[in-house]
Amino acid sequence: MPTDRLPRLVLASTSRYRRELLARLGLPFTARAPACDEEALKANLPGRTPPERLAATLARAKAESLAEAEPGAAVLGADQVAAVDGEILGKPGSAEQAAQQLARLAGRAHVLVTAVALALDGSVREHVDVTRLFMRPLSRAQIERYVAADAPIDCAGSYRIEARGITLFERIESADHDAIVGLPLIALTSMLGAMGYPVP
């Protein structure tokens, strides 16, 4: 399909990390805040919802929330959830909460689930990426030093893997390292390629 006939690509996110990741694919796109209430969606899901289902539900809701307002556009929604022992960890919101989350994760394995949904003309393509991360044992001083360095208060799991957060880990098992930052670019490339976008 000629590139001038491809659907406009819209990222339903205000995250600078997701904007930077999507820009790496070399496709023109615009970014808009999704028009859905994430907290209300979470409240309507049953308790102990698996993290994969939660992330997929929120990614799809974000994409669909703009699809009607952007007719003819391919709208990309994404969400990320960290979980340990089946319990979902929210974004910490403060340095103290980040330190508490890291103390809980230290010396243990947890999962980071990243979901994407691509909505176009009433249909939705979806992908869920699950990464297992094994964190080093950490002292309180190490945790506080890290939180002061990266200020990961808006990050699922309380770390920025693309910055100094990489030093917290012994091992990472992932199909796509970019999924940890916010978008699984390997899967997304396949999704967009199947729609006719010129990637690579």
Beta strands, then each sheet from edge to edge (+ up, - down):
strand 1: 9-12
strand 2: 30-32
strand 3: 74-84
strand 4: 87-89
strand 5: 109-120
strand 6: 123-135
strand 7: 169-173
sheet 1: 2+ 1+ 3+ 4-
sheet 2: 2+ 1+ 3+ 5- 6+ 7-
end
